[in-house]
Amino acid sequence: MGSDTRKRTAGAFDVRLVIALLTGVYGAVITVLGIGFVSDEDLAKAGGMNINLIAGIGLLVFTGLFLLWVKLRPLTVPVPEDEEDDSSQSEQG
């Protein structure tokens, strides 16, 4: 019966989604700072490179890869037998 156990996806409890949310928010904030709030002095300190913009775009790409990973390889968890019985009774009733 071990091979007949049903499985379901972890959904919002997948830690990869939490990581993607955190890096996505941080990446968006840094990208906005890199686009709109950079001065010539900041560029001179970084050798002419807009570090905030580069790091923000990098974090957004990282977030996209994490979301793609979650979509292509969802995390499945086994459903305990007692939950299967509860769900089958609620479907019948």
Secondary structure by P-SEA (a helix, b strand, c coil): ccccbbbbbbccccaaaaaaaaaaaaaaaaaaaacccccaaaaaaacccaaaaaaaaaaaaaaaaaaaaaaabbbbbbbcaaaaaaaaaaaac
